[in-house]
Amino acid sequence: MLRRGVYASAGACLPLTEAVAHGGVLGCVSAARHLGLWVLDDSADVHVWMHRNGRRHHPRLPSPCGCTEHWDDGPPVDSFGTPSVPRVLRQILSCRGVEEFFVALESALRQRLLTAEGHQWLHTHTNEAARAAMRLARSDADSGLESLVRWRLRGHGLRVCTQAEVFGVGRVDLLVGDRLIIEVDGRDNHDDTSHRHKDLVRDAHAAAWGYRTLRFDYAMVVHDWDLVEAAILGALWADGAGVASRTE
């Protein structure tokens, strides 16, 4: 029993059971993760949407509760349903900031989880910083890391294209300017021999056609951005690539 009158079936989603035991449903980054959106937050803490009629309970859990509560109004889909995608995105904005909002937004656009009506609701019920992020957001980023790199480079006036098709190479994660390829490896890295060989062959083809390739893993992009940024700008300067007039 999670709380009086509420029971969980065997094998039920653990974050969901924690949220229900707390007195609400999944919200914010926990709801986004549950819906399959790419989120930057790796924390195991559960975010709980208490919605307008929520009431905090004392969860019957084996350890102290570490839930983060969200009390914004709005009806849930059902008694235990997650909030709508636009509301989840707005919760991420208020809780985690505009950068994580942008990453989750592009993930929602990529997966076609944000309808035109939902997009309009979000545009109306948010702030100018979020609306600026919405103007920049696109649906072609294949991972949150690609979105994060493009977001963090936005102030340099660079032309940054995600999932660009490069002649002689194929589809690349990002193309900066005309000649700099950026490949970002997620949590499932390319360290094994087979992947490493394919990456080297791919980079050699890129070099043969006059492209330079920089590769970064998840830890570098997320936790060592200053180095990643310096490497990108240094490569552009060394190649005389200059700075394009706009960010795409």
C-alpha positions as CSV (number, residue, x, y, z in Angstrom):
1,M,0.0,0.0,0.0
2,L,1.4,3.4,-1.0
3,R,-1.1,5.3,1.1
4,R,-4.6,4.7,2.4
5,G,-6.7,3.2,-0.4
6,V,-3.9,3.4,-3.0
7,Y,-1.9,0.3,-4.0
8,A,0.8,-0.4,-6.5
9,S,0.9,-3.5,-8.7
10,A,4.0,-5.7,-8.9
11,G,6.6,-4.2,-11.2
12,A,5.2,-0.7,-11.1
13,C,7.5,2.2,-12.0
14,L,9.4,3.1,-8.9
15,P,9.5,6.9,-9.4
16,L,5.8,6.9,-10.1
17,T,5.0,4.9,-6.9
18,E,7.1,7.3,-4.9
19,A,5.3,10.3,-6.4
20,V,1.9,8.8,-5.7
21,A,2.9,7.8,-2.2
22,H,3.9,11.4,-1.6
23,G,0.5,12.6,-2.6
24,G,0.9,13.6,-6.3
25,V,2.1,12.4,-9.6
26,L,5.3,12.6,-11.6
27,G,6.3,16.1,-12.6
28,C,9.1,18.2,-14.1
29,V,12.2,16.2,-15.1
30,S,10.8,13.0,-13.6
31,A,7.7,13.2,-15.8
32,A,9.9,14.2,-18.8
33,R,12.1,11.2,-18.3
34,H,9.0,9.0,-17.9
35,L,7.6,10.3,-21.2
36,G,10.9,9.6,-23.0
37,L,12.2,13.1,-23.3
38,W,16.0,13.7,-23.1
39,V,16.7,15.4,-19.8
40,L,20.0,16.7,-18.4
41,D,19.3,16.0,-14.8
42,D,20.7,12.7,-13.7
43,S,19.5,12.9,-10.1
44,A,17.5,10.0,-8.7
45,D,15.3,12.5,-6.7
46,V,11.7,12.3,-7.7
47,H,9.8,15.5,-8.8
48,V,6.2,15.4,-7.8
49,W,3.4,17.5,-9.3
50,M,0.9,18.2,-6.5
51,H,-1.4,20.1,-8.9
52,R,-4.2,22.3,-7.6
53,N,-5.8,19.8,-5.3
54,G,-2.7,18.0,-4.0
55,R,-2.2,17.0,-0.4
56,R,1.1,15.9,1.0
57,H,1.1,12.4,2.6
58,H,3.7,10.7,4.7
59,P,5.1,8.1,2.2
60,R,5.5,4.6,3.4
61,L,9.0,4.3,2.0
62,P,12.1,2.6,3.4
63,S,14.2,5.8,3.4
64,P,13.5,9.5,4.0
65,C,11.6,11.2,1.2
66,G,13.7,13.3,-1.1
67,C,10.9,14.5,-3.4
68,T,10.8,17.9,-5.0
69,E,7.3,19.3,-5.0
70,H,5.6,21.3,-7.8
71,W,2.4,23.1,-6.8
72,D,1.4,24.9,-10.1
73,D,-2.3,24.6,-10.9
74,G,-4.0,22.6,-13.6
75,P,-5.8,19.3,-13.7
76,P,-4.0,16.0,-14.2
77,V,-4.9,13.7,-17.1
78,D,-6.4,11.3,-14.5
79,S,-5.9,10.5,-10.9
80,F,-2.3,9.3,-11.4
81,G,-1.5,10.7,-14.9
82,T,1.5,12.9,-15.6
83,P,0.9,16.5,-16.6
84,S,0.8,17.5,-20.2
85,V,4.0,17.9,-22.1
86,P,3.7,21.8,-22.2
87,R,3.2,21.8,-18.5
88,V,6.1,19.5,-17.9
89,L,8.3,21.8,-20.0
90,R,7.1,24.9,-18.0
91,Q,7.9,23.1,-14.8
92,I,11.4,22.3,-16.0
93,L,11.8,26.0,-16.9
94,S,10.9,27.2,-13.4
95,C,12.8,24.4,-11.6
96,R,15.9,23.8,-13.7
97,G,16.3,26.9,-15.9
98,V,16.1,27.9,-19.5
99,E,19.0,25.7,-20.7
100,E,17.4,22.4,-19.5
101,F,14.0,23.7,-20.8
102,F,15.5,24.2,-24.3
103,V,17.1,20.7,-24.3
104,A,13.8,19.0,-23.2
105,L,11.8,21.2,-25.7
106,E,13.9,20.1,-28.7
107,S,13.5,16.5,-27.5
108,A,9.7,17.0,-27.4
109,L,9.8,18.5,-30.9
110,R,11.9,15.7,-32.3
111,Q,9.5,13.1,-31.0
112,R,6.4,15.1,-32.1
113,L,5.1,15.2,-28.5
114,L,4.4,18.9,-28.5
115,T,1.3,19.7,-30.6
116,A,0.6,23.1,-32.2
117,E,-1.9,23.8,-29.5
118,G,0.5,22.8,-26.8
119,H,3.2,25.0,-28.4
120,Q,0.9,28.0,-28.4
121,W,-0.2,27.4,-24.7
122,L,3.5,27.2,-23.7
123,H,4.3,30.4,-25.6
124,T,1.5,32.2,-23.9
125,H,2.1,30.8,-20.4
126,T,5.9,31.4,-20.1
127,N,8.4,34.2,-19.9
128,E,10.5,36.0,-22.6
129,A,13.6,34.0,-22.0
130,A,11.6,30.8,-22.7
131,R,10.0,32.4,-25.8
132,A,13.5,33.2,-27.1
133,A,14.5,29.6,-26.6
134,M,11.3,28.5,-28.4
135,R,12.3,30.6,-31.4
136,L,15.7,28.9,-31.5
137,A,14.4,25.4,-31.0
138,R,14.2,23.0,-33.9
139,S,13.1,19.4,-34.3
140,D,16.2,17.9,-36.0
141,A,18.5,17.4,-33.0
142,D,19.0,13.6,-32.5
143,S,20.1,13.9,-28.8
144,G,20.1,16.4,-26.0
145,L,23.8,16.8,-26.3
146,E,23.4,18.2,-29.8
147,S,20.8,20.6,-28.4
148,L,23.1,21.6,-25.6
149,V,26.0,22.3,-27.8
150,R,23.9,24.5,-30.1
151,W,22.4,26.3,-27.2
152,R,25.7,27.0,-25.6
153,L,27.3,28.3,-28.8
154,R,24.4,30.6,-29.6
155,G,26.2,33.7,-28.4
156,H,29.1,33.4,-30.8
157,G,27.2,34.2,-34.0
158,L,28.1,30.8,-35.5
159,R,26.1,28.9,-38.1
160,V,25.4,25.6,-36.3
161,C,23.4,22.8,-38.0
162,T,22.4,19.6,-36.3
163,Q,22.1,16.3,-38.2
164,A,23.8,17.8,-41.3
165,E,24.5,15.7,-44.3
166,V,28.2,16.0,-45.4
167,F,29.3,14.8,-48.8
168,G,31.7,11.9,-48.5
169,V,31.0,11.5,-44.8
170,G,27.3,11.1,-44.3
171,R,25.1,12.5,-41.5
172,V,27.0,14.2,-38.7
173,D,25.8,15.4,-35.3
174,L,26.7,19.1,-35.9
175,L,28.3,21.1,-38.6
176,V,29.7,24.5,-37.4
177,G,30.3,26.9,-40.2
178,D,31.3,25.2,-43.5
179,R,34.1,22.8,-42.4
180,L,34.0,21.9,-38.7
181,I,32.2,18.7,-37.8
182,I,31.3,18.1,-34.1
183,E,30.4,14.6,-33.0
184,V,29.0,14.1,-29.5
185,D,28.9,10.6,-27.9
186,G,26.3,10.0,-25.3
187,R,26.3,7.8,-22.3
188,D,26.6,4.8,-24.5
189,N,30.1,5.7,-25.7
190,H,32.2,4.6,-28.7
191,D,35.1,3.1,-26.7
192,D,34.9,-0.5,-28.0
193,T,37.2,-1.5,-30.8
194,S,34.5,-1.8,-33.5
195,H,33.1,1.7,-32.9
196,R,36.5,3.2,-32.5
197,H,37.6,1.9,-35.9
198,K,34.4,3.2,-37.6
199,D,34.9,6.6,-36.0
200,L,38.5,6.7,-37.3
201,V,37.5,5.8,-40.8
202,R,34.7,8.3,-40.8
203,D,37.1,11.1,-39.5
204,A,39.6,10.1,-42.2
205,H,37.0,10.5,-44.9
206,A,36.0,13.9,-43.5
207,A,39.6,15.0,-43.5
208,A,40.0,13.8,-47.1
209,W,37.2,16.2,-48.1
210,G,38.7,19.1,-46.2
211,Y,36.7,18.8,-42.9
212,R,38.0,18.9,-39.4
213,T,36.3,16.7,-36.8
214,L,36.1,17.2,-33.1
215,R,34.7,14.5,-30.8
216,F,33.4,15.1,-27.3
217,D,31.7,12.7,-24.9
218,Y,28.8,13.4,-22.5
219,A,31.1,14.2,-19.5
220,M,33.0,16.8,-21.5
221,V,29.9,18.6,-22.9
222,V,28.0,18.6,-19.6
223,H,30.8,19.0,-17.1
224,D,33.8,20.6,-18.9
225,W,32.1,23.0,-21.3
226,D,34.9,25.6,-21.1
227,L,37.3,23.2,-22.6
228,V,34.8,22.1,-25.3
229,E,34.0,25.7,-26.2
230,A,37.7,26.6,-26.4
231,A,38.4,23.7,-28.6
232,I,35.6,24.6,-31.0
233,L,36.6,28.3,-31.2
234,G,40.3,27.4,-31.5
235,A,39.6,25.0,-34.4
236,L,37.6,27.7,-36.2
237,W,40.3,30.3,-35.7
238,A,43.1,28.0,-36.7
239,D,41.2,27.0,-39.9
240,G,40.4,30.6,-40.7
241,A,36.8,29.7,-40.8
242,G,35.7,33.0,-39.4
243,V,32.3,33.6,-37.8
244,A,29.0,33.2,-39.7
245,S,26.4,35.9,-39.4
246,R,23.7,33.8,-37.6
247,T,23.0,30.7,-35.7
248,E,20.7,28.1,-37.3
